[in-house]
Amino acid sequence: MVCRKSNEVVTGGPVKGAISLLQEFVQSSTKLHLPSNHSVLQWKFDTRMADEATLQFRATVAFLLEGVPHHAAGSWHPSKKMAQRDAAERSLQLFMRRWSEEQSKDRKEPAPDSDDKSLAEEVQLLYAYSRNSGLCGATPPQIEVSHPEDGSGLWQAHVELEIMGVPHRFKGAAMASAEDANIDAAKRVLWYLKIPGFEDVFELDLKDPALLSLKIPPPAENWAAPGAPAADAAEVAEKKTAVMRVQNRLQQTFSRRLRPGQSVWEWTYETDPKDADWSPLYRATVQILVVGKSFTGEWVRGQREAQISTIGDVMLFLDACEEGDTTLCGSP
């Protein structure tokens, strides 16, 4: 699991520093006790030029909380020490105070209420919970399934979800089918949220490389995109909802052809190995298997932008389908 920066920081805290407090909090994990000679907090720093003469730093802290790898990013600061302290303070704010408050509330088991009954029950439950939960701000998750880059041919799903106002990204296990990948990722998120009925879904895999070596693998590239200026907030929100709107259109258009549990689309991404700039060049391809169509966008900077580039072609395709062009969409 990875979580990006929170907009809140701890204020008026105790004399002990935030980094020491976070280390003690992680060490108090009941399911995994770390050896005394192990680095409880693992740090990484990104840099950028705020202007022609000002260098800024952003810290990412990685740690094993109850055996689950977490990455949390702070905001940009003029020194590494300030960036490090900021990331620790934000982690404490989220995991110590806000999670504790949320866990003290009564939890009710969500009931599936998705309009798309072809989705697996676990996926429907995740949609239902996120839409009706104050914890998730009534914001639906984004679920994408694609092939991992290891060439295994398996499927892996990623879930993006806001929890207490903080964007989180979860990764499921590699599975033999797209449906199984979606179910696995949804179950992991429901387990993480401690939804009734899912508390005992998973046990720690003590043979996991992250637990054996105690070295937490890095998250996916560009997982913690820099915070957008306030003036760009509407544009960022529009891009996120654009993908969901097109997904809903696809589900409505081809609802009679989708098999139970079948995903309406499948996404894959490729990066340009010759490109050394940041952020990386991405190209996205989406497959709409129910009609045997695939669309590939342009090479653009950033995975989200690559997806938006491809979405434009899918919208044109849907427009043609809704106008009755059976040469493109086939017979219903």
N, C-alpha and C positions, 0 to 999 in steps of 0.2 A: 504494500500500500504506500502511496505517496500523497502528501498533502502540501498544497502550496501555501503561500503566506496568508496570514490572517490580517485584517485591518485593525485589530485591537492589540494593545500591549498591556503588560502588567504594570500598574503604577502603585506607588506607595507600598512596595514589597518589603520584606524583612531585610535586615542588614546583610545577610549572606547573599552572595552574588547569584544571578540567574543561572549561570552556567553550572555552578556547584549544586544548586537546587534541582536543576534538570537531571544532573548525573545521579543524585540521590533518588529522585523519583523513578528513573529507569532501573536503577539497581534494586528497587523495592518490588520489581516484577515478581509475581508469585509463581509463574509457570516456568520461568527460565532464570536460573541463577548464574550470573557471569563470574568467571574466575577473577581474582583480585588483580592479576597482572594484565587484564584485558582493557583496552580503550573502550569505555562505555559509550562515549560520544565520538563519532567519526565526522570530521569536518572537511568541507570542500568550499572553495571560494571562486566566484565569477567576478570578472571585472568589466567595466565599460567606461567610456569617456563621456562625462556629463556635458562637457564643452571642450574647447580646444586645449584647455590647460588643467582640467580637473578630472582626476581618476577616482572612480567609485568602486566599492566592493559590495558583493552580496554573498552571505554565508548560507550554506546548506548543511544541516546537521542530520546525520543518519544514526539510528539506534534501534535496538531490538526491544520492543515493548510487548510484554507477554509472549515473547518468541516471534512476534510478527515484525518484519523489517519496515521501518518508517523513514521517510525523508521529509524534512520540513525546511522551507526556505524563508528567509527574512526579506527585508527591503534593502534598498541601496543606501550606503553610507560612505563617508569620506575616509574611513579607516577600517582595517580588518577587525580590530577589537570591538569597535562599535557595531559592525555587521554581525559579529559572532554573538555579542550580547543580545542584539535585537532578535535573532533567530531563536535563542534560548528563551527569551521572555515570551515570544509569541507561542512557542511550544508549550510553555507552562500555562499560559492563559487558556489554551485550547484543551490540553489533556488533563490538567489538574483541576482547574476551576469549572470550566463550562461542561466538560464531560461528567464530572462529579455531580453537578447540578442536574444534568439530564438523566443520569442513571438513577437518581433518587425519585424520579417520577414513575407513575404506574405506566406499564407498557401494555397495550392491547394488540392482539394479533390481527394484522390487516387481512382483509378479505379481497380476493381477486376481483377487480372491477374494470379490467382493460376492455376497450372496445374491440380489440383484436384477439378473438378467442383462439386463434391459431398459435399464440405464444404459449410457451410452457408455463405451468402454474407458478414456478419460482420467479420467472421473469414478470408475470402479471402481479405477483405479490410485491415485488420491488417497485414497480410503477405505482401500484396502489399506495404503498407506504410513503413514497417520496411525494406524491401529490397531496396527501392528507396529513403529513407530519410537519409540525413546526420545526422539528430538528432539521429537516431538509428544505425548509422555506417554500414548500409546495412547488418545488422545481423538479421536473421529471429528469431522470438520468439519461445520459447518452451512452448507448451500448454499441460498440463496434467489434466486429469479428474479422480476423485476417489470419494469414499464414505467418508463423514466426519465421525469422530470417535464418533459422538453422537448416532449412531445406528438408525438414522431416516430413512435410506434407500434412502435418497436423493443423488443427485450428486452435486459436487462442482469442479470447474475448477480453476487451478492456471496458471498464465502466467509469464514466466521469459523473460525479455527483457532488452537489454542494451540501456540506454538513456544517450546520451552525455558521453559515456564511462563508465557509472556507472551501475552496475547490479541492476535491479529493479525486485521485485516479487509482482504481483498483485493477489488478491483473489476475485473470483466472489461470488455470492450469491448461497445458496443451492437451487437446482432446481429439478423438478420431473424427468428429463431425462438428459442423458449425452449431447445430442445435445443442449438442452436449457441452460445447464451449460456453454458449450463452447461459445454460443452466448452471454450470459450475461457477461462473463469475457471479451470477445473481445470488447463489447460495452463499458464496463467500462474503458478499456485501451484507446480506441479511444476518449472517453470523456475526460479522463485525459490529453491526448495529444492535446486536443482542435482541433480535426480534423473537418473541415467544415461539417455541417450536424449532428454533435453529441454534439454540445455545450449545448443543453438543454435536453439531454437524461435523466439525473438524477437530482433530487432535494435532499437536505439534509433531512434525516429521523430524525426529532427531537426527536423521541421516541427511537432511537438507544441507547443501554446501554452506549456506549462510550460518547455520548453527554449528557445523563441524569446524569451520575455519574462523567463525565469528567475524568474518569480513563481509560486510553487506554489499552486494552488487549494486552498481550505480543504476539510477532510474533511466528511463528512455530519454534520448536527447530532446532538449527543448521542452521538458515536462513542466517546468515552472516558468512560463512565459513572463517577461517583465510586466509589471502592472501598467495597465493603460492609463494615460491621462484622463481626467474627468471628462474632457471634451470628446474623448473617443469611446466612452463607456457605452453609448447607444449603439455605435457601430459594432463593438465587440458582441453585445447582446444580440444584435440583429443577425450576425453571422452564426451564432450558436443556434438560434431559433430557426434559421433558414434550413439547416440540415434536418431538424426535426419535422418541419413543415413538409419538406419533400418526402421524407420517409412516410409520413402519414398519408400523403397523396398516393404513393406507391401502394401502400397497404389497402387503401380504399379502391384503387383502380383494379387491382389484381386479387382482391379478397377471395373470389370464387375459385381461383386457380391455386392458391397457396395450400400446401398440405399442412396438417396440424404440426406445429412446432417449427415450421420452415421459416427461416429468416427471409425478409423481402429483398435484402441485398447483402453483399459481402464486399468488404473493402480490403485492398492491399496497397502498400506504399513502397516506393523505392527511392533511394537517395543516389545522388550523383557522386561516384567515388573519386572523380577528378576535381570536385569542388572543395576548396579549402576555406571558404569564407564562412562567416557566421551571421545569421542562422543558416542551417543546411538547405540545399536545394532538394525539394521533394516533388514527386509526381504521384498522383493518386489514381487508382483504377477501381471502379465499382462494377460488380457483376450483378445483373438482375436475372437470376437463373430461371425464373418462372417463364421468361420469354426468350431466354438465350441471348441476351444483349449484354454488352460491356462497354463502358465509357472510360476513357483515359484523359485526364486533364493536362494542363501545361506544367512545365517546370517552374516552380515558384518557391519563394523563401518561406519555410515553415509548413508543418504538416496540416495545420488548420486551413491555411490559405490554399494548399494543394487540394484539399477536400472541397472547398468552396469553388475552385476552378472547375472541378469535375461536376459539381452539382448543377452548374449552368447547362451542361449538355443533357443531364437527366431531366431538367425542367422542360427543355425544348422537346424531348422525347415524349414526356407526359402530355404536353400540349397537343402534339400530333395524335396521340392515342385518344384523347378526349374529343378530338375533332373527327374521330372515326377512321383514321388511317390504319386499316388492317394489314397493309404491307409491312408496317413497322411493328405493330403490336400483336398481330395474329388474331385469330378468332377467339372470343370469350368462351 
